[in-house]
Amino acid sequence: MKPNTIKRPRRVNVLVVATVCVVIAAAVGVLAGYEKLRSLWLEQCVVTDMHSQVTIHAGHMVSAEVIAESFGLRKGANLATIDFDERRRETLARIPNLRAIMVTRRLPARVEIVAEERIPVARLDFLHAGRKQSGKVVDTEGMVFMCQRGTASLPVIREAAAPGTPPGKRLGGRATAALRLVERCQEPEFQELGILEVDVSRKDYLRATLGSYSRLKIAWKGMDEDDTESRKRLRAQLVNLMKAIRSRLATGTVVWNATDESDKPKIYADTQGRIQ
């Protein structure tokens, strides 16, 4: 028969349990303290006065109210819970009239938003559009957007067929070449041309109507490539054209032909007005 034995609790087990309890209590205390501090911080970030806490610099196409709504900025909103980077990306994707948006937070409860609008350089339409205009415009980056206010005097780029490039998309190919032609002709060196309209429907060249109501056929090497070399060649072609126009050797010219893409291109003058 085995003698009775008494098992005494090991001191080490007691210490482990005590240590675990202390750690848990400390973690709970830290978590409670964090939640308390977070709650206090969130209270400081609430918008109570839109006029003093939210500043929005907008243009004439997109109002400050539209931008505020897009960012969820209203009385009662909490600035600490708004993902401003995500809202900025979503707003730019949804409103192509905006080129950039800059957000500045002033902790805890102030925010400033500066919205940079795109500047239209040409109206965008298509052939045989009639009197009704599409309302589409394009900026120097090739982004298409809607704007009719103050655009009546802008030159027109006519795409081959309706509906053309939709708002929110960028021009491509021959339409981009037309944009570069319009853009270049707005420079002081070439403003004398007074370009009014560019038709991109032809396969090998652009057709343009000039301010003197003469017409222009123009092409250059790499015209469908929107790069530095292509822009240099366009400028060289326009320099040659300006020399021909200012020479006064072709009085009464109706159509200027600048489609020669050789290394030493020639400009031809047509007084009969034949243009294909």
C-alpha positions in Angstrom: 0.0 0.0 0.0 1.4 3.4 -1.1 1.8 6.1 1.5 -0.4 9.2 1.1 1.4 12.1 -0.5 0.3 15.8 -0.5 0.9 17.7 -3.8 1.8 21.2 -3.1 1.2 23.9 -5.8 4.3 24.9 -7.5 5.3 28.5 -7.0 6.3 28.9 -10.6 2.7 28.2 -11.8 1.4 30.9 -9.5 3.9 33.4 -10.9 2.9 32.6 -14.5 -0.7 33.0 -13.8 -0.1 36.3 -12.0 2.1 37.6 -14.8 -0.6 36.8 -17.4 -3.2 38.5 -15.4 -1.1 41.6 -15.1 -0.4 41.7 -18.8 -4.1 41.3 -19.7 -5.0 44.0 -17.3 -2.4 46.3 -18.7 -3.5 45.6 -22.3 -7.1 46.3 -21.3 -6.1 49.5 -19.7 -4.0 50.6 -22.7 -6.9 49.7 -25.1 -9.4 51.6 -22.9 -7.0 54.6 -22.8 -6.5 54.5 -26.6 -10.2 54.3 -27.2 -10.8 57.3 -24.9 -8.1 59.3 -26.6 -9.4 58.3 -30.0 -12.9 59.3 -29.0 -11.7 62.7 -27.8 -9.7 63.2 -31.0 -12.7 62.3 -33.2 -14.8 64.8 -31.4 -12.3 67.5 -32.3 -12.5 66.7 -36.0 -16.2 67.2 -36.5 -17.3 69.9 -38.9 -19.6 72.2 -37.0 -19.3 75.3 -39.2 -18.7 74.8 -42.9 -17.8 78.5 -43.5 -14.9 78.6 -41.0 -13.7 75.0 -41.3 -13.9 74.2 -45.0 -12.4 76.3 -47.7 -12.9 75.3 -51.4 -11.4 77.2 -54.3 -13.3 76.2 -57.4 -13.6 77.5 -61.0 -16.6 78.5 -63.2 -17.3 75.0 -64.5 -17.4 73.0 -61.3 -18.9 74.7 -58.3 -17.6 74.5 -54.7 -20.9 72.8 -53.7 -20.2 70.0 -56.2 -16.7 69.4 -54.8 -17.9 69.5 -51.2 -20.5 66.9 -51.9 -18.0 64.7 -53.8 -15.7 64.8 -50.7 -18.6 64.3 -48.3 -18.0 67.6 -46.6 -21.1 68.8 -44.8 -22.1 69.9 -41.3 -21.6 66.9 -39.0 -19.0 65.2 -41.2 -15.8 64.0 -39.4 -12.6 65.0 -41.2 -10.7 62.2 -39.5 -12.8 59.5 -41.1 -12.7 60.9 -44.7 -10.2 59.2 -47.0 -9.2 62.4 -48.9 -6.8 60.6 -51.3 -9.5 58.2 -52.4 -12.1 60.9 -52.7 -9.7 63.0 -54.8 -9.0 60.1 -57.2 -12.8 59.3 -57.5 -13.6 63.0 -58.1 -11.0 63.4 -60.9 -12.2 60.2 -62.6 -15.8 61.3 -62.4 -15.4 65.0 -63.4 -13.0 65.3 -66.4 -13.4 69.1 -66.3 -11.0 69.0 -63.4 -7.3 68.7 -64.1 -6.0 68.4 -60.5 -7.2 68.7 -56.9 -5.0 69.7 -54.0 -6.1 69.0 -50.4 -4.5 70.6 -47.4 -5.5 69.4 -43.9 -5.1 71.8 -41.0 -5.5 69.6 -37.9 -7.7 69.0 -36.2 -10.8 70.3 -38.0 -9.9 72.5 -41.0 -9.4 71.5 -44.6 -8.7 73.5 -47.8 -9.3 72.2 -51.3 -8.0 73.8 -54.5 -9.6 72.5 -57.7 -7.7 73.2 -60.9 -10.0 73.2 -64.0 -8.9 72.3 -67.5 -8.6 75.1 -70.0 -10.2 74.3 -73.3 -8.2 75.1 -76.4 -10.5 73.8 -79.1 -14.1 72.7 -79.6 -14.7 69.1 -80.6 -17.3 68.1 -83.2 -17.8 65.8 -86.1 -18.4 66.2 -89.8 -21.9 67.2 -91.0 -22.9 68.1 -87.4 -25.2 70.9 -88.6 -25.9 73.9 -86.4 -26.2 71.9 -83.2 -22.9 71.8 -81.4 -21.7 68.8 -79.3 -20.6 71.0 -76.4 -17.4 69.0 -76.1 -14.0 70.7 -75.8 -10.5 69.5 -75.4 -7.4 70.8 -73.5 -3.7 70.6 -74.4 -3.4 67.2 -72.7 -6.0 65.9 -75.1 -8.7 65.3 -72.4 -12.2 65.7 -73.7 -14.8 67.3 -71.4 -18.1 69.3 -71.6 -18.0 73.1 -71.6 -20.0 75.7 -73.6 -19.4 78.9 -71.7 -16.9 81.2 -73.4 -15.9 78.7 -76.0 -17.6 80.1 -79.1 -14.4 81.7 -80.4 -12.3 78.6 -80.1 -11.2 76.7 -83.3 -13.1 73.5 -84.1 -11.6 70.0 -84.5 -13.9 67.8 -86.5 -13.7 64.1 -86.1 -14.7 61.8 -88.9 -18.0 60.6 -87.5 -20.4 60.9 -84.6 -20.3 60.6 -81.7 -16.5 61.0 -81.7 -14.3 60.9 -78.6 -16.5 60.8 -75.4 -16.0 63.1 -72.4 -13.5 61.7 -69.9 -11.4 60.1 -72.7 -8.3 61.4 -74.5 -8.0 62.1 -78.2 -5.8 59.8 -80.2 -4.2 59.4 -83.6 -5.1 61.9 -86.2 -7.3 63.9 -83.8 -4.3 64.5 -81.6 -2.3 65.7 -84.6 -5.1 68.2 -85.2 -4.9 69.3 -81.6 -1.1 69.9 -81.9 -1.8 72.0 -85.1 -4.3 74.1 -83.2 -2.1 74.5 -80.2 0.9 75.5 -82.3 -1.1 78.0 -84.3 -2.0 79.8 -81.1 1.6 80.7 -80.5 2.6 84.3 -81.5 4.8 83.1 -84.3 1.9 81.5 -86.1 -1.2 83.4 -84.9 -1.3 85.1 -88.3 -2.8 81.9 -89.7 -5.9 82.4 -87.5 -6.9 78.7 -87.8 -10.6 78.3 -87.5 -11.3 74.6 -88.1 -9.4 71.3 -88.7 -10.9 68.2 -90.3 -9.3 64.9 -89.5 -11.3 62.7 -91.8 -8.6 62.4 -94.6 -6.2 59.5 -94.5 -3.0 61.2 -95.4 -3.3 64.8 -94.2 -5.3 67.4 -92.2 -7.6 69.9 -93.8 -7.8 73.3 -92.1 -9.7 76.5 -92.7 -7.6 79.6 -92.0 -8.7 83.1 -90.7 -8.4 84.5 -94.2 -10.9 81.8 -95.3 -8.2 80.2 -97.4 -7.7 76.5 -96.8 -4.8 74.4 -95.9 -3.7 70.8 -96.5 -1.0 69.8 -94.1 1.0 66.7 -93.2 4.3 66.0 -91.5 6.4 62.9 -90.7 5.2 61.1 -87.6 2.0 63.2 -87.4 0.2 60.4 -85.6 2.9 60.1 -83.0 2.5 62.6 -80.2 6.2 63.0 -79.3 8.9 65.7 -79.3 10.2 64.8 -82.8 6.7 65.0 -84.3 6.1 68.4 -82.8 9.4 69.7 -84.1 8.5 68.6 -87.7 5.1 70.3 -87.4 6.8 73.5 -86.4 9.2 73.3 -89.3 6.3 72.7 -91.7 4.5 75.8 -90.3 7.7 77.9 -90.6 7.9 77.0 -94.3 4.2 77.8 -94.7 4.6 81.2 -93.1 7.5 82.0 -95.4 5.4 81.1 -98.5 2.4 83.2 -97.3 4.5 86.2 -96.5 6.4 86.0 -99.8 3.3 87.4 -101.6 4.3 85.3 -104.6 1.0 83.5 -104.6 -1.5 86.3 -104.5 -5.1 85.0 -104.5 -4.2 81.6 -103.2 -7.2 79.6 -102.1 -5.6 76.4 -101.0 -2.1 76.0 -99.4 -0.6 72.6 -99.8 1.9 71.7 -97.1 1.8 67.9 -97.4 5.4 67.4 -98.7 7.1 65.3 -96.1 10.6 65.3 -97.7 13.7 66.6 -95.9 13.3 69.9 -97.7 9.6 70.2 -98.0 8.0 72.6 -100.5 4.8 74.5 -100.1 2.4 74.6 -103.1 -0.2 77.3 -103.8 -3.4 76.6 -105.5 -5.4 79.6 -106.8 -8.3 77.4 -108.2 -9.5 76.2 -104.9 -9.3 72.5 -105.5 -9.1 70.5 -102.3 -9.9 66.8 -101.8 
